[in-house]
Amino acid sequence: MIIQRFIIPKYNWKVVVLHNTTIADKDFIIKALKEICDDEEDINKAKSNINSNKPNQGFIYSNFDTKQSIINIGYASSSYEYIDTIIHEANHLQSH
């Protein structure tokens, strides 16, 4: 797993991106998510996504009150799929 952190200065929005995650990273991912999310339904959706242990999966969670997002980019079956997942989740971040 690679952890990337950055701030979008225009909005003072903090972003953490977890790259190339696997089910072995589940505890770390859920702990990071719980730091900005207290909604059990959203946490359970993330757990389900991770537990599926399928390639080419990702998710984003944003806390609009604290201006923070976590993006999880799971392991990919190819470089094309990896880039596709990044673009897909980045589009969600842009809309948030």
BATORTI-748080 format. One record per atom (N, C-alpha, C, O, CB): atom name; x, y, z. Coordinates in steps of 0.1 Angstrom, whole numbers. Each point is the difference from the previous one (the first is absolute). Glycine has a CB too. Layout:
BEGIN
<'CA'; <X; Y; Z>>,
...
# end
This chain:
BEGIN
<'N'; <8; -12; 0>>,
<'CA'; <-8; 12; 0>>,
<'C'; <9; 12; 0>>,
<'O'; <10; 1; 7>>,
<'CB'; <-29; -13; 5>>,
<'N'; <15; 22; -20>>,
<'CA'; <7; 13; -1>>,
<'C'; <-10; 10; 6>>,
<'O'; <-12; 1; -5>>,
<'CB'; <27; -8; -15>>,
<'N'; <-11; 16; 29>>,
<'CA'; <-8; 10; 5>>,
<'C'; <4; 14; -6>>,
<'O'; <12; 4; 1>>,
<'CB'; <-16; -18; 21>>,
<'N'; <-6; 21; -27>>,
<'CA'; <3; 13; -6>>,
<'C'; <-9; 10; 7>>,
<'O'; <-12; -2; 2>>,
<'CB'; <18; -8; -25>>,
<'N'; <-1; 21; 28>>,
<'CA'; <-7; 10; 6>>,
<'C'; <2; 14; -7>>,
<'O'; <11; 3; -4>>,
<'CB'; <-9; -15; 27>>,
<'N'; <-13; 19; -25>>,
<'CA'; <2; 13; -6>>,
<'C'; <-12; 9; 4>>,
<'O'; <-10; -5; 5>>,
<'CB'; <23; -5; -24>>,
<'N'; <-11; 23; 17>>,
<'CA'; <-11; 10; 3>>,
<'C'; <-3; 7; -13>>,
<'O'; <9; 4; -7>>,
<'CB'; <-1; -1; 32>>,
<'N'; <-21; -1; -27>>,
<'CA'; <-4; 8; -11>>,
<'C'; <-2; 14; 6>>,
<'O'; <-9; 4; 6>>,
<'CB'; <-3; -23; -18>>,
<'N'; <22; 28; 9>>,
<'CA'; <1; 13; 6>>,
<'C'; <-12; 9; -2>>,
<'O'; <-5; 7; 10>>,
<'CB'; <29; -9; -13>>,
<'N'; <-30; 2; -8>>,
<'CA'; <-11; 8; -3>>,
<'C'; <-12; -2; 10>>,
<'O'; <-7; 9; 3>>,
<'CB'; <14; -9; -28>>,
<'N'; <-8; -12; 29>>,
<'CA'; <-12; -4; 9>>,
<'C'; <5; -4; 14>>,
<'O'; <-8; -3; 9>>,
<'CB'; <-5; -4; -29>>,
<'N'; <26; 7; 22>>,
<'CA'; <6; -4; 13>>,
<'C'; <-5; -14; 3>>,
<'O'; <-4; -3; 11>>,
<'CB'; <6; 26; -3>>,
<'N'; <-2; -32; -18>>,
<'CA'; <-6; -14; 0>>,
<'C'; <12; -10; 1>>,
<'O'; <8; 0; -8>>,
<'CB'; <-29; 7; -5>>,
<'N'; <20; -15; 24>>,
<'CA'; <11; -10; 2>>,
<'C'; <-5; -13; -6>>,
<'O'; <-11; -4; 1>>,
<'CB'; <18; 15; 20>>,
<'N'; <3; -17; -28>>,
<'CA'; <-3; -13; -7>>,
<'C'; <11; -10; 4>>,
<'O'; <12; 3; 0>>,
<'CB'; <-24; 9; -19>>,
<'N'; <7; -24; 22>>,
<'CA'; <9; -11; 2>>,
<'C'; <-4; -11; -11>>,
<'O'; <-11; -4; -1>>,
<'CB'; <14; 9; 26>>,
<'N'; <7; -9; -33>>,
<'CA'; <-2; -10; -10>>,
<'C'; <8; -13; 4>>,
<'O'; <12; 1; 3>>,
<'CB'; <-16; 16; -21>>,
<'N'; <-3; -28; 19>>,
<'CA'; <7; -13; 3>>,
<'C'; <0; -8; -13>>,
<'O'; <-10; -4; -5>>,
<'CB'; <2; 5; 30>>,
<'N'; <20; -3; -30>>,
<'CA'; <2; -6; -13>>,
<'C'; <4; -15; 2>>,
<'O'; <6; -4; 10>>,
<'CB'; <1; 26; -19>>,
<'N'; <-12; -30; -1>>,
<'CA'; <4; -14; -1>>,
<'C'; <-3; -8; 13>>,
<'O'; <8; -7; 4>>,
<'CB'; <9; 14; -21>>,
<'N'; <-29; -4; 23>>,
<'CA'; <-3; -7; 12>>,
<'C'; <-6; -14; -3>>,
<'O'; <-5; -3; -10>>,
<'CB'; <0; 25; 21>>,
<'N'; <7; -31; -1>>,
<'CA'; <-6; -13; 0>>,
<'C'; <-7; -3; 13>>,
<'O'; <-1; 9; 9>>,
<'CB'; <20; -17; -24>>,
<'N'; <-25; -3; 16>>,
<'CA'; <-8; -4; 12>>,
<'C'; <9; 0; 12>>,
<'O'; <-5; 2; 11>>,
<'CB'; <-10; -15; -25>>,
<'N'; <28; 11; 12>>,
<'CA'; <10; 1; 11>>,
<'C'; <1; 14; 7>>,
<'O'; <4; 1; 11>>,
<'CB'; <8; -20; -22>>,
<'N'; <-16; 29; 3>>,
<'CA'; <0; 14; 5>>,
<'C'; <-13; 4; 6>>,
<'O'; <-2; 12; 4>>,
<'CB'; <18; -7; -21>>,
<'N'; <-26; -14; 19>>,
<'CA'; <-13; 3; 4>>,
<'C'; <0; 8; 13>>,
<'O'; <-7; 10; 1>>,
<'CB'; <-1; -30; -12>>,
<'N'; <15; 15; 22>>,
<'CA'; <-1; 7; 12>>,
<'C'; <5; 15; -1>>,
<'O'; <-6; 9; 6>>,
<'CB'; <10; -32; 6>>,
<'N'; <7; 25; -19>>,
<'CA'; <5; 13; -2>>,
<'C'; <-10; 9; -7>>,
<'O'; <-2; 11; 4>>,
<'CB'; <26; -20; -5>>,
<'N'; <-30; 4; -10>>,
<'CA'; <-9; 8; -8>>,
<'C'; <-12; 4; 9>>,
<'O'; <-4; 11; 0>>,
<'CB'; <11; -23; -21>>,
<'N'; <-13; 2; 28>>,
<'CA'; <-12; 3; 9>>,
<'C'; <4; 10; 11>>,
<'O'; <-8; 8; 3>>,
<'CB'; <-1; -31; -8>>,
<'N'; <20; 21; 11>>,
<'CA'; <5; 10; 10>>,
<'C'; <1; 14; -6>>,
<'O'; <-5; 9; 7>>,
<'CB'; <17; -28; 5>>,
<'N'; <-6; 20; -23>>,
<'CA'; <1; 13; -7>>,
<'C'; <-14; 6; -3>>,
<'O'; <-2; 12; 2>>,
<'CB'; <25; -19; -11>>,
<'N'; <-32; -2; 4>>,
<'CA'; <-13; 5; -3>>,
<'C'; <-8; 5; 13>>,
<'O'; <-6; 10; -1>>,
<'CB'; <6; -26; -19>>,
<'N'; <2; 8; 30>>,
<'CA'; <-7; 4; 13>>,
<'C'; <5; 13; 6>>,
<'O'; <-7; 7; 8>>,
<'CB'; <3; -31; -4>>,
<'N'; <16; 28; -8>>,
<'CA'; <5; 13; 5>>,
<'C'; <-8; 12; -6>>,
<'O'; <0; 11; 6>>,
<'CB'; <22; -21; -4>>,
<'N'; <-29; 8; -14>>,
<'CA'; <-8; 11; -5>>,
<'C'; <-14; -3; -2>>,
<'O'; <-8; 8; -4>>,
<'CB'; <28; -1; -8>>,
<'N'; <-24; -20; 15>>,
<'CA'; <-14; -5; -2>>,
<'C'; <-5; -6; 12>>,
<'O'; <6; -9; 6>>,
<'CB'; <-1; 6; -30>>,
<'N'; <-17; 7; 28>>,
<'CA'; <-7; -7; 11>>,
<'C'; <-13; -7; -4>>,
<'O'; <-8; -3; 9>>,
<'CB'; <19; 20; 7>>,
<'N'; <-13; -18; -29>>,
<'CA'; <-12; -6; -5>>,
<'C'; <3; -15; -2>>,
<'O'; <7; -4; -9>>,
<'CB'; <-15; 26; -2>>,
<'N'; <2; -31; 19>>,
<'CA'; <2; -14; -1>>,
<'C'; <-4; -6; -13>>,
<'O'; <6; -9; -5>>,
<'CB'; <-10; 8; 29>>,
<'N'; <-6; 7; -30>>,
<'CA'; <-5; -5; -14>>,
<'C'; <11; 2; -10>>,
<'O'; <3; -9; -8>>,
<'CB'; <-27; 14; 14>>,
<'N'; <31; 6; -6>>,
<'CA'; <11; 3; -9>>,
<'C'; <12; -9; 3>>,
<'O'; <6; -5; -9>>,
<'CB'; <-14; 29; 6>>,
<'N'; <10; -26; 16>>,
<'CA'; <12; -8; 4>>,
<'C'; <-3; -15; -5>>,
<'O'; <9; -6; -5>>,
<'CB'; <-4; 21; 25>>,
<'N'; <-17; -19; -18>>,
<'CA'; <-4; -14; -4>>,
<'C'; <1; -2; -15>>,
<'O'; <4; -10; -5>>,
<'CB'; <-19; 9; 25>>,
<'N'; <12; 12; -28>>,
<'CA'; <1; -1; -15>>,
<'C'; <15; -1; -3>>,
<'O'; <3; -8; -9>>,
<'CB'; <-24; 22; 6>>,
<'N'; <29; -7; 10>>,
<'CA'; <15; -1; -3>>,
<'C'; <5; -14; 3>>,
<'O'; <8; -6; -7>>,
<'CB'; <-5; 31; 12>>,
<'N'; <-7; -30; 7>>,
<'CA'; <4; -14; 4>>,
<'C'; <-4; -10; -11>>,
<'O'; <7; -9; -3>>,
<'CB'; <-9; 16; 27>>,
<'N'; <-11; -5; -29>>,
<'CA'; <-4; -10; -10>>,
<'C'; <8; 1; -13>>,
<'O'; <3; -10; -6>>,
<'CB'; <-26; 12; 16>>,
<'N'; <26; 11; -14>>,
<'CA'; <9; 2; -11>>,
<'C'; <13; -7; 2>>,
<'O'; <5; -7; -9>>,
<'CB'; <-16; 29; 4>>,
<'N'; <17; -20; 16>>,
<'CA'; <13; -6; 3>>,
<'C'; <-1; -16; 1>>,
<'O'; <9; -7; -6>>,
<'CB'; <-2; 28; 18>>,
<'N'; <-17; -25; -5>>,
<'CA'; <-1; -15; 2>>,
<'C'; <-3; -7; -13>>,
<'O'; <2; -12; -1>>,
<'CB'; <-11; 16; 23>>,
<'N'; <4; 3; -32>>,
<'CA'; <-3; -7; -13>>,
<'C'; <14; -5; -6>>,
<'O'; <0; -10; -8>>,
<'CB'; <-21; 25; 4>>,
<'N'; <32; -8; 7>>,
<'CA'; <13; -4; -4>>,
<'C'; <1; -2; -15>>,
<'O'; <7; -9; -5>>,
<'CB'; <-4; -2; 27>>,
<'N'; <-10; 19; -29>>,
<'CA'; <0; 0; -15>>,
<'C'; <10; 11; -5>>,
<'O'; <1; 10; 6>>,
<'CB'; <-25; -19; -7>>,
<'N'; <30; 6; -10>>,
<'CA'; <9; 11; -6>>,
<'C'; <-9; 11; -6>>,
<'O'; <-12; -2; -2>>,
<'CB'; <30; -15; -3>>,
<'N'; <-11; 28; 3>>,
<'CA'; <-6; 11; -7>>,
<'C'; <-12; 7; 8>>,
<'O'; <-10; 4; -6>>,
<'CB'; <17; -15; -16>>,
<'N'; <-5; 11; 35>>,
<'CA'; <-11; 6; 8>>,
<'C'; <6; 12; 7>>,
<'O'; <12; 2; 2>>,
<'CB'; <-22; -24; 2>>,
<'N'; <1; 31; -1>>,
<'CA'; <4; 12; 8>>,
<'C'; <-12; 7; 6>>,
<'O'; <-11; -4; -3>>,
<'CB'; <30; 7; -12>>,
<'N'; <-16; 6; 24>>,
<'CA'; <-11; 8; 6>>,
<'C'; <5; 13; 5>>,
<'O'; <12; 1; 2>>,
<'CB'; <-25; -22; 4>>,
<'N'; <4; 30; -4>>,
<'CA'; <4; 13; 6>>,
<'C'; <-11; 3; 11>>,
<'O'; <-11; -3; -2>>,
<'CB'; <22; 11; -20>>,
<'N'; <-6; -2; 32>>,
<'CA'; <-9; 5; 10>>,
<'C'; <5; 15; 3>>,
<'O'; <12; 2; 2>>,
<'CB'; <-17; -25; 9>>,
<'N'; <-5; 32; -11>>,
<'CA'; <3; 14; 3>>,
<'C'; <-8; 5; 12>>,
<'O'; <-12; -3; 1>>,
<'CB'; <18; 7; -25>>,
<'N'; <1; 3; 33>>,
<'CA'; <-7; 7; 11>>,
<'C'; <-1; 15; -4>>,
<'O'; <11; 6; 0>>,
<'CB'; <-3; -24; 18>>,
<'N'; <-19; 22; -21>>,
<'CA'; <-2; 14; -5>>,
<'C'; <2; 10; 11>>,
<'O'; <4; 12; -3>>,
<'CB'; <-20; -20; -15>>,
<'N'; <13; 4; 30>>,
<'CA'; <1; 10; 11>>,
<'C'; <15; 3; 3>>,
<'O'; <4; 11; 3>>,
<'CB'; <-26; -20; 7>>,
<'N'; <30; -2; -10>>,
<'CA'; <14; 2; 3>>,
<'C'; <9; 1; -12>>,
<'O'; <12; 2; 1>>,
<'CB'; <-16; -15; 19>>,
<'N'; <-2; 13; -32>>,
<'CA'; <7; 1; -13>>,
<'C'; <12; -10; -1>>,
<'O'; <12; 3; -1>>,
<'CB'; <-18; 21; 1>>,
<'N'; <2; -37; 2>>,
<'CA'; <10; -11; -1>>,
<'C'; <-6; -11; -9>>,
<'O'; <-12; -3; 1>>,
<'CB'; <22; 9; 22>>,
<'N'; <-1; -12; -30>>,
<'CA'; <-4; -12; -8>>,
<'C'; <10; -11; 1>>,
<'O'; <12; 3; 2>>,
<'CB'; <-24; 12; -18>>,
<'N'; <7; -27; 16>>,
<'CA'; <9; -12; -1>>,
<'C'; <-4; -7; -13>>,
<'O'; <-12; -3; -2>>,
<'CB'; <15; 1; 27>>,
<'N'; <7; -1; -33>>,
<'CA'; <-2; -8; -12>>,
<'C'; <8; -13; 1>>,
<'O'; <12; 0; 3>>,
<'CB'; <-15; 22; -17>>,
<'N'; <-4; -33; 12>>,
<'CA'; <7; -13; 0>>,
<'C'; <0; -5; -14>>,
<'O'; <-10; -2; -7>>,
<'CB'; <2; -3; 30>>,
<'N'; <20; 2; -28>>,
<'CA'; <2; -6; -13>>,
<'C'; <6; -14; 2>>,
<'O'; <12; -1; 3>>,
<'CB'; <-8; 24; -14>>,
<'N'; <-12; -33; 9>>,
<'CA'; <4; -13; 2>>,
<'C'; <9; -5; -11>>,
<'O'; <3; 7; -10>>,
<'CB'; <-24; -12; 21>>,
<'N'; <26; -7; -9>>,
<'CA'; <10; -6; -10>>,
<'C'; <-7; -2; -13>>,
<'O'; <-13; -1; -1>>,
<'CB'; <25; -11; 20>>,
<'N'; <-5; 12; -30>>,
<'CA'; <-6; 0; -13>>,
<'C'; <6; -12; -8>>,
<'O'; <10; -5; 2>>,
<'CB'; <-13; 30; -2>>,
<'N'; <-5; -29; -10>>,
<'CA'; <3; -11; -8>>,
<'C'; <10; 5; -12>>,
<'O'; <6; -9; -7>>,
<'CB'; <-28; -2; 13>>,
<'N'; <22; 24; -8>>,
<'CA'; <9; 5; -10>>,
<'C'; <3; 15; 2>>,
<'O'; <-7; 6; 8>>,
<'CB'; <-2; -23; -25>>,
<'N'; <19; 22; 11>>,
<'CA'; <2; 15; 1>>,
<'C'; <-11; 8; -5>>,
<'O'; <-4; 10; 6>>,
<'CB'; <28; -14; -8>>,
<'N'; <-31; -1; -9>>,
<'CA'; <-12; 7; -5>>,
<'C'; <-11; 1; 11>>,
<'O'; <-6; 11; 2>>,
<'CB'; <12; -19; -26>>,
<'N'; <-8; -3; 30>>,
<'CA'; <-11; 0; 11>>,
<'C'; <4; 8; 12>>,
<'O'; <-9; 7; 6>>,
<'CB'; <3; -30; -14>>,
<'N'; <18; 24; 11>>,
<'CA'; <5; 8; 11>>,
<'C'; <-3; 15; -3>>,
<'O'; <-5; 7; 9>>,
<'CB'; <23; -24; -3>>,
<'N'; <-14; 21; -18>>,
<'CA'; <-2; 14; -4>>,
<'C'; <-15; 3; -1>>,
<'O'; <-4; 11; 4>>,
<'CB'; <26; -11; -16>>,
<'N'; <-30; -9; 7>>,
<'CA'; <-14; 1; -1>>,
<'C'; <-6; 3; 14>>,
<'O'; <-9; 8; 1>>,
<'CB'; <9; -23; -22>>,
<'N'; <4; 7; 31>>,
<'CA'; <-6; 1; 13>>,
<'C'; <4; 14; 6>>,
<'O'; <-8; 7; 6>>,
<'CB'; <9; -32; -2>>,
<'N'; <12; 29; -6>>,
<'CA'; <4; 13; 5>>,
<'C'; <-8; 11; -6>>,
<'O'; <-5; 9; 7>>,
<'CB'; <28; -18; -4>>,
<'N'; <-25; 9; -16>>,
<'CA'; <-8; 10; -7>>,
<'C'; <-15; 0; 5>>,
<'O'; <-5; 11; 3>>,
<'CB'; <20; -13; -23>>,
<'N'; <-20; -10; 22>>,
<'CA'; <-14; -1; 5>>,
<'C'; <-1; 6; 14>>,
<'O'; <-10; 8; 2>>,
<'CB'; <7; -29; -16>>,
<'N'; <12; 18; 23>>,
<'CA'; <-1; 6; 13>>,
<'C'; <3; 15; 0>>,
<'O'; <-6; 7; 8>>,
<'CB'; <12; -30; 2>>,
<'N'; <3; 27; -18>>,
<'CA'; <4; 14; -1>>,
<'C'; <-12; 8; -5>>,
<'O'; <-3; 11; 4>>,
<'CB'; <26; -17; -9>>,
<'N'; <-31; 0; -4>>,
<'CA'; <-13; 7; -4>>,
<'C'; <-9; 2; 11>>,
<'O'; <-7; 10; 1>>,
<'CB'; <10; -20; -24>>,
<'N'; <-4; 0; 32>>,
<'CA'; <-9; 1; 12>>,
<'C'; <6; 12; 9>>,
<'O'; <-8; 8; 5>>,
<'CB'; <1; -33; -6>>,
<'N'; <20; 25; 3>>,
<'CA'; <6; 10; 8>>,
<'C'; <-3; 14; -6>>,
<'O'; <-3; 9; 8>>,
<'CB'; <21; -25; -1>>,
<'N'; <-17; 17; -20>>,
<'CA'; <-3; 13; -6>>,
<'C'; <-14; 5; 3>>,
<'O'; <-3; 11; 2>>,
<'CB'; <20; -17; -20>>,
<'N'; <-27; -4; 17>>,
<'CA'; <-13; 4; 3>>,
<'C'; <-3; 3; 14>>,
<'O'; <-9; 8; 4>>,
<'CB'; <2; -22; -23>>,
<'N'; <15; 9; 28>>,
<'CA'; <-2; 3; 15>>,
<'C'; <5; 14; 2>>,
<'O'; <0; 4; 12>>,
<'CB'; <3; -29; -6>>,
# end
